[in-house]
Structure formats: C-alpha cells, structure tokens
Amino acid sequence: MIDVVTFATAHCFGDALPSSLRLRHKIFVERQQYDVPCFDGMEFDQFDTPAAVYLLWRDGDGKVRAVARLIPTTFPYMIQQLWPHLAADATLPNRPDIWEVTRLGIDPDLDPAERKRAFGEIVCALGEFAMLNGVTSYLFVTHPRIMKNVLAGSGCEVELLGPAQVLGTFTVVAGNVTITAEALESARTCHGITSSVLRFQAEPVMNAA
C-alpha cells in the first residue's frame, strides 16, 4: 500500500515523514551525491512545504522504502524555480490540474522483487491520486531512458518539454506525463496490480488552488 501523507496528516502516520526524509538522504545524498540541505541524516529542500503531498511505500516494520513528492504547479516548484531551461520547448504551467513529481526513489537495499513491487505501486498511486484530485498530468525531470521506457512504457502519454541536458553529472529531460483512467488501468496491468493501492488516514487531498 501507498500512504498519502501531508504536513497536515503526518501525525496520523507515526514517523513516516521523517523516515521518508532519511530515505531521501540515503538515495540522493549518500548514493547520488546531491548537494542539497541535510539535517540529522534527513534530506529536505525549499519545496518541502505544506502544499506538498508525499506518496510513501513502507515495509512490514513501518520503515519507508519508496517515496515520491507531488507539488501542484500553483505553488513554487522545482522545474520552474531551478531549471526552467529544461522546458525550452514549452511554457511552464501554473494550473491546479498539473502537478510536479520529484524525489521519486526506491531504497536500493530492497531485493529486486520488492523494488519492482514498490515501484509498481508508486506508479499506480500516481494515477489513482490524479483521478481522485482532478490532476490531468504530472511534470517529471528524469533520465531520457526512464521517461521513454518506464513512464511511457507504463501506458502514459509523454510530451517532452525540451531536449535532454546535463545537470551536474546526470543527463536528464523534462516531460509532461498525461494521466487518464485508461493510463491507470494500463499501469495496473503492466505492474500486476488489481485494486487500489492508496491509503488515507484523513479525507482525500484537496484541490490545491
């Protein structure tokens, strides 16, 4: 299952939110050497605000092992603030139905079967969240191969916002991924998931305006 966590609902999920920040430190600071703020083994940045929504996959001990952060484009978001040049072929949106997905990562210490399961549930959770909250598309910045083989391969329509470019030591591309009910069903089929994966401890997340 995927827990849907916000600042407002974090108290319902124990230490899930700080656990997710520790996982982000492990993935993005220790492993990928991102130069980002850290405190006490937790990674965070200026986009971790009350507007953010976190999709978290936890193991049987309650430890977060996969994470994705969602931000509505009506609030400051990463591509807009840090890398607008990645969208050379498009106008960056400021709309309540388009959100940005960042800090998507899976614990590298999971075994291959668990990694596959966690990733599949995160992908389907993105689709379910979109259907529940009127989200029509997500912005991503990722490696071109992931954009093509993983996101498009899961049944989503992908529009590239500009050419691939190098950020630090990584080659990345920005894309707008359209989410539909058909795309969600295709993703479920692709990942062998037959029912909802989202778990809310409060009312489903609002329309952000």
N, C-alpha and C positions, 0 to 999 in steps of 0.2 A: 504494500500500500504506500501511497504518497501522502504525506501530511502537508496541508496547506497552512502556512504559518505567516503571520504578520506581526509587527510590533504590538498591535492591539490584542492579538490572540496568543502570543508567545507563552504567556503564563499557563495556558491550557496544555502545553506540550513539554513540561519539565524543562530540561536543559537542552532541548533540541536546537534552539537558535545558536547558543554558544558552541554547541557541538558541531554545527554546520560551519561556523567560522574557523574552528580548529581544523576541520577537514579542508577548507579552502586554503588555510596556511600550508597544510601538508602538500596539497596538489599544486598550488600556484606559486608559493614562495619557496618551499623546500625542493620541490621537484622541477618546476619550470622557471624558477629564479625571477619571478616578477618583482619589480621594485615598487612595492605598494606598502601602505601603512600596516603595522602589526602591533599587537599588544598582548602579552602573556600567552603567546602561541596561537593567537587568533588573527586572521586577516580581515580587513574591512577597508572600505573606501567611502568617498563622499556620496555615493549612490545608495548606500545602506540607510534609507530613511523610512519614515512611517508609510510612504507611498509604495514601498517595495513589498512584493509577495515572494515567499520562498517555498519551493517545492522540495520536500525532503524525503529521502528513502532511508529508513532505519533498519538495522539488523535486529535479531531477536533480543539483543541486550539493550536496545534503545539507542544505540550509537548511530549517528548519521553517517552513511556511507556513500550517498549520492546527493547532489544539490543542483538546483537551478534557481536563479534570481530573475524575477519579472518586474519590469518597471513600465508604467504607462507613459507614452510619449507626451502627455500633457504636463509632465514633470521633467526636470533636467535628466538626461540620460546619456550613456557613455559615448555612443557614436556622435551624437550632437555636440557634446561638450569637449571631447578629446580628439576624435578622429573624423571630423566632417569631410576631410579629403577622401575618405574611403567611399563616399557616396557622390563621386564626381558626376555620375550619370543620372542623378535623381535629386529631387527636393526632399529633404528630411521632414518627416511628418510631425505634427503636433495635434494628435487626434486621440480621443478616448478609446477608439476601437483598434488602435495599433500599439502594441507593447514591444519592449525590447527584452531579449533573453540574454543574460550574461552569467558569468561564474557557473557555467554548466560543467560539472565534473563528477567523476566516479572514483572512489577510493581504489588506487592501484593495487592494494593488498587483497582485494576481493578475488576469489577464484574466478576463472573465466565464465562459468555458468552463472554465478551471482552477478558478475559485471553485466552480462548480457541481459539478465532479468531486470536489474536495476535500471539500465539504460532504456529498455523497452517500456518500463513503467513510467519513467520520466517523460519519454516521448508521448505516450498516450495521455499522461496527466496534462501536458501542454495543450493537447487537443481538447480534452474534457474541460479544462479551465476556460479555454476560449469559448466553447459552446455555452457554458454557464454564465459568462460575463460579457457577452457581446463583442468578443475580440475577433477581428477578421484576419489579422496577420501579425506575425512576430518579426522583428528585426534581429538578425544574428551577425556576429563577426566571428569567423572561424576559418579553418584551412579549406581551400577550394575543394579538396577531395571529400571532406566531411560534408560540405554543402551539397555536393553532387551525389555522392554515393549513399550518405546516411539520411540526410533530410529529404532530398528528392526521392531517394530510394524507398523511403517510408510512405510514399504516396502523396507528398506535399508538392504544390506548385511553387517553384523558387524563381524569384526575379533578382538578378544581380544588380546591385546599386552602383557598381563601378568595377574597374579592373583589379586583379589581385595586386597587393602591395606588401612590402616588408615592414613589419612593426617590430623593432628590436631585432630578435633573431628568428622571428616567426613570419612565414608567408600567410597572409590572411585575405579574405574577401568579405565584403558586406553584402547581405542579401535580405530580401523581404519574402517571408515564407507565408503563403496564404493558407489559412486553416478553414476547412469546411467539414460538415458531417461526414462526407464521403472520404475525405482525407483521414479523419479519425478512424473510421472503420477500416480503411486500408492499413493504417498503422497498427491497429489491433490485430489484424490478420497477419501482418508481417512479423509481429512480435509474439504471436500466440496468446493474446490476451482477450478474454471473452466477456469481461464485465468491468464495471467502474473501478478505477484504482485510487480515486481521491478520497481523502478522509478529512472532514472538517470537524473541529470542536466548537465551532460557532457558526453563525449564519454565513452562507456563501459570500465571497468577497464582492464588494460594491462595484458599481461602475465608477471609475475614477474620472473626475472632471476637473 
